[in-house]
Amino acid sequence: MTTKSAEELETIYKDCKGRQIKEGHILKVFHFIAAKRRQKFFMYKICAVKDGRMVAMDIHELYSLGREKAHTCRMEALPADTEIISSYGV
């Protein structure tokens, strides 16, 4: 089985500002609002191509567990207010 590279993927994903999300981008993803003081909390994920599709991986799990065991999230499941905060690796 051949794996697709980031350029060969069919779907183009965009962040809240309309910028294209590519492999290596670090995303700021809304997580929850705390009951006290209504403070917003965010998760930080890195985009990667795994098994021929673009996924978002938790950065901490990626470094501690490795690429094969890290939890992945489908790009379609991310909220609409997801923002690119870094273009590392692109």
Secondary structure, 3 states (H helix, E strand, C coil): CCCCCHHHCCCCCECCCCCECCCCCEEEEEEEECCCCCCEEEEEEEEEEECCEEEEEEHHHHHHHCCCCCCEEEHHHCCCCCEEEECCCC
